[in-house]
Amino acid sequence: MRRRIMAIGVVAAILISFSAHFTAQAAAPRLKLTFNGTEATCYVMARGNGSIEIVMSLWNRNTEIAAWSATGNGVIVLNKTVTVSMGETYTLKLNGSIAGTAFPEVSISRTNWEMNK
């Protein structure tokens, strides 16, 4: 009887860990950075079960150009624009948590060239 209870406990722990792993994968945020002349459009969509807290920021080298934050449940979409310079490389960064679990920083970098529209 004791072995049976122990086995059920082990199986339950494994299932819970798999569930948390797959929830985190399904909730991976998506970032997009586009340019139109001297205007940068910064976009993020984050999905997950439970509460979501995110901070999206745009950087030029070591200088933060702009930052936005949002909280919600289920899905958060942020779509913001900011004035930038031509020929510069910008990095869009995302930090936050989904269902109380912080996710690793996500970032993308692009250079603002005319053909990069």
SULPE-V190826 format. One record per helix or strand of 3 or more residues. SS is the DSSP state (H for helix, E for strand). FROM is the first residue (numbers start at 0). LEN is the number of residues. If there is no record, write none. Layout:
ss/from/len
SS/FROM/LEN
SS/FROM/LEN
This chain:
ss/from/len
H/1/25
E/29/7
E/38/22
E/62/21
E/88/10
E/100/11
H/113/3
